[in-house]
């Protein structure tokens, strides 16, 4: 455990929630663009994990950025859904342990 903790890496976890304009007309197109952009960020290695939350609550997604807080905030500030007020987000530093991965 000590070895794994010493080898941990800092990431940034992002929590995406509904924004004040969640039900605005045309939001489906913005959400599509938000998702397309997430795929691009994943391919670039910036957004390591994308987890849409589908239980119908206020929390809409969780992402793990391979960046610090400032860069993750900059990326999210440029998100079309955030800019339109459909989403709001918060970012927090977290650590990942060597070998952590989503189950296949």
N, C-alpha and C positions, 0 to 999 in steps of 0.2 A: 504494500500500500504506500509506503514512504517513497519507494522508487517511482511509482506511477504519479503520485502527487508532485514530486520534484520535476517530472517530465511533462507535466500538464502544460497546456497552451491556452493563452487568453483569447477568447472570442467575444463577440457581442451578440446577445440575444435580443431580438426585436419582437414586441408584442403589438399586433395590429388589431385595432378595434373599429367599430362603426363610428363614423364622424357625424357632424351635425347635418350633412346633406346626404345621408345614406340613401334615402328614397327618392332622390331627384330624378326627373325624366332623363333618359339617355345614360344612366349610370352603368348599364350593362357593357356599353362600348368602352367606357373608362376602366372597368374591371378587367375586361379582356386585354386592354393595353397594359394594365398593371401586371397581369399574369405573363404576357409576352415578355415584358421587361424582366420579370423574375427569372424566366428561362435564360435570357441573355446574361444576367448577372451570375447565374449558376454556371453557365458555360465559361465565363471569364474568371471563375474562382472567387468572386467577391462574396456571393451568397451561397454558403456551403450546403445549407439545408433549408428547404421550404416546406412548411406544413400548413396547408389550409385547414382551418377548423370548421367543421361542418355540422355542428350540433344545434345551429340556429340561435346561439347566444350572441352577445355583444363582441366576444373575442372572435376575430375572423381569420387570424393566421399567426404563426410563429415562424420566425426565421433566425438562422444563425449565420452571422456575418463573420468572415475571415478578416476582420478589420477592427480598428479601435472605435470608440464612441463617436468621435468627431466625424470620421469617414462614414460610418453607418448612418449617422444623422444627416449628413450631406446627401447620401444616396437616397434616403427616404424622403427628404425634403423635395427631391426632384421627381418623386413618384407621381404619376398623373392622378391617381386616386387621392393621394394626400393633398396635392395642389388643388383639387376640385372640392375638398372637404368631405369626400365620401369616406375616407379613412382618417384616423389619427393613430399615432404610434408612440411607443416609448422604447428606449434602448437601455440595456444594462450590460455591464461587463460580467462575463462568466468564464469558467475554465472547463476545458475538455480534457479527458484522460486519454493517454495513448491507446489506440485500438478501438475507441468509441465509434460506433457506426449504427445506422438503422438496420433493423433486421430485414432480411430479404424475403 
